[in-house]
Amino acid sequence: MEKKKTELINSYKILSLLKKNTDYYFTITDITHFTGISRYRTEHILSEFETMALVSKRVEHFGASCRYYYKGTLSEE
């Protein structure tokens, strides 16, 4: 039960950060810095949000590596 509660709180933290700043793209490092959530959990939550179309993802390639940027979709409030 405690794990589900923590997961919901973490999801809300990430979603509120992205929804309040829809003009900006965030890296996973940015999100972990602002929310205090581990990188592993952040990646998991973002993949779920992407499936639900709550976030959009942009990929930039740097030679052999690439960096992912996440942005909250516009809320319908």
ABEGO torsion letter per residue (X at the ends): XAAAAAAAAAAAAAAAAAAABAABBBBAAAAAAAAGBBAAAAAAAAAAAAAAGABBBBBBBBEABBBBBBBBBBBBX
